[in-house]
Amino acid sequence: MDTAPRPGPTSRARIRVVSGSGVHDRRDDLATEEPMEIRLAAGGVSRTVAITMRTPTHDFELAAGFLHGEGVIKPGEIASIAYCTDEDVPPEARHNTVTVRLHGSHLPELPSLSRNFVTTSACGVCGTGSLDALRRRLPHSPQTDLTIPAETLLRLPELLRARQGIFGKTGGLHAAGLFTRDGTLTAVREDVGRHNAVDKLIGAAVLAGHLPLHDHILMVSGRASYDIMQKAVTAGIPVVCAVSAPSSLAVDLAREFRVTLVGFLRETRFNIYTEPDRVVVAQN
C-alpha cells in the first residue's frame, strides 16, 4: 500500500526574526517547491516530456495546461490524468509524477519538445519551439468583439489579491486569475512559478472543455513575460493584464497576435502596450 505523504502547498520551518525590538525564534510557513514529472502515455507507450518545479496544488491542471500551451495536445485528446504508479517510480515520488493518457494508439510527435527538459519555477519558455511554430498553429487574432471599460480593469488587482489564500500565509507565490468581461473573477491559481499559475488556470479550462477563452481577461500578479503571453495566445485570451512590467518579447508577441497587453495595473493607473482600442477610457 502506498503510504508516502502527499506534499502540500505550504511547509513549516523554524526561523529567527531580527528586528528593532529584538531577536526571537518562531515557526513560519513557506511556499512548497517540489519537482513534478509529466509523462505522456498512449497505446501502451509512456514518455517523460518535462520536469517542472511547482507548488503542489492542481497538479493535473498544471499538466494539461502545460501540454496545451506547448502544442502537444488539443482539447478533447486527454483520456485521463493520474498520479503515476509505474514500477519505476518509488512510492515517495508518485505524487510528484503525473501521467496524462491520450485517446488513440500512438503518442503524438513532439516537435516543440524535441528533448526532455527541466523547467524551473522561474522559467517557462525552456524547450519550446520557435515563434514560427506558434505562427503555424494559431490564428493571428482572437475571434472576439470584447471591449473593457478602464474602470473594470482597475478593479482586477484587488479582486485577485483577495483570493490569494496561500500567498497570504507565505508571501511567496505568484497568482493568475481569469475574469469575465464584466470583471467577475471565475478562477484563481497560485504557484511559485508565474507560468505554472497560468498553466493551472488554462489547464482547468482545457479539462472543462471551455477553450477558447475569447471572452475573458487574464490577470497575473507579477510581470508579463514571453511565456505568459504564449500561453494566453494558445488559449485564445484577448486581454492580458499584469501588475508589473511586460518584457519586450511579450509586447512583440501580443502585437503580432493582436492581444491587448496591459502593464503596471495598480491603484488608479495602467499602461496599454498593444491593441489599446479594446479598453474604453472615459473622457474628462
C-alpha positions, 0 to 999 in steps of 0.5 A, spaced: 500 500 500 502 506 498 503 510 504 508 516 502 505 523 504 502 527 499 506 534 499 502 540 500 502 547 498 505 550 504 511 547 509 513 549 516 520 551 518 523 554 524 526 561 523 529 567 527 526 574 526 531 580 527 528 586 528 528 593 532 525 590 538 529 584 538 531 577 536 526 571 537 525 564 534 518 562 531 515 557 526 513 560 519 510 557 513 513 557 506 511 556 499 512 548 497 517 547 491 517 540 489 519 537 482 513 534 478 514 529 472 509 529 466 509 523 462 505 522 456 502 515 455 498 512 449 497 505 446 501 502 451 507 507 450 509 512 456 514 518 455 517 523 460 516 530 456 518 535 462 520 536 469 517 542 472 518 545 479 511 547 482 507 548 488 503 542 489 496 544 488 492 542 481 497 538 479 493 535 473 491 542 471 498 544 471 499 538 466 494 539 461 495 546 461 502 545 460 501 540 454 496 545 451 500 551 451 506 547 448 502 544 442 502 537 444 495 536 445 488 539 443 482 539 447 478 533 447 485 528 446 486 527 454 483 520 456 485 521 463 490 524 468 493 520 474 498 520 479 503 515 476 504 508 479 509 505 474 514 500 477 519 505 476 517 510 480 518 509 488 512 510 492 515 517 495 515 520 488 508 518 485 505 524 487 510 528 484 509 524 477 503 525 473 501 521 467 496 524 462 493 518 457 491 520 450 485 517 446 488 513 440 494 508 439 500 512 438 503 518 442 503 524 438 510 527 435 513 532 439 516 537 435 516 543 440 519 538 445 524 535 441 528 533 448 526 532 455 527 538 459 527 541 466 523 547 467 524 551 473 519 555 477 522 561 474 522 559 467 517 557 462 519 558 455 525 552 456 524 547 450 519 550 446 519 551 439 520 557 435 515 563 434 514 560 427 511 554 430 506 558 434 505 562 427 503 555 424 498 553 429 494 559 431 490 564 428 493 571 428 487 574 432 482 572 437 475 571 434 472 576 439 468 583 439 470 584 447 471 591 449 473 593 457 471 599 460 478 602 464 474 602 470 473 594 470 480 593 469 482 597 475 478 593 479 482 586 477 488 587 482 484 587 488 479 582 486 485 577 485 489 579 491 483 577 495 483 570 493 490 569 494 489 564 500 496 561 500 500 567 498 497 570 504 500 565 509 507 565 505 508 571 501 511 567 496 507 565 490 505 568 484 497 568 482 493 568 475 486 569 475 481 569 469 475 574 469 469 575 465 468 581 461 464 584 466 470 583 471 467 577 475 473 573 477 471 565 475 478 562 477 484 563 481 491 559 481 497 560 485 504 557 484 511 559 485 512 559 478 508 565 474 507 560 468 505 554 472 499 559 475 497 560 468 498 553 466 493 551 472 488 556 470 488 554 462 489 547 464 482 547 468 479 550 462 482 545 457 479 539 462 472 543 462 472 543 455 471 551 455 477 553 450 477 558 447 477 563 452 475 569 447 471 572 452 475 573 458 481 577 461 487 574 464 490 577 470 497 575 473 500 578 479 507 579 477 510 581 470 508 579 463 513 575 460 514 571 453 511 565 456 505 568 459 503 571 453 504 564 449 500 561 453 494 566 453 495 566 445 494 558 445 488 559 449 485 564 445 485 570 451 484 577 448 486 581 454 492 580 458 493 584 464 499 584 469 501 588 475 508 589 473 512 590 467 511 586 460 518 584 457 519 586 450 518 579 447 511 579 450 509 586 447 512 583 440 508 577 441 501 580 443 502 585 437 503 580 432 497 576 435 493 582 436 492 581 444 491 587 448 497 587 453 496 591 459 502 593 464 503 596 471 495 595 473 495 598 480 491 603 484 488 608 479 493 607 473 495 602 467 499 602 461 496 599 454 502 596 450 498 593 444 491 593 441 489 599 446 482 600 442 479 594 446 479 598 453 474 604 453 477 610 457 472 615 459 473 622 457 474 628 462 
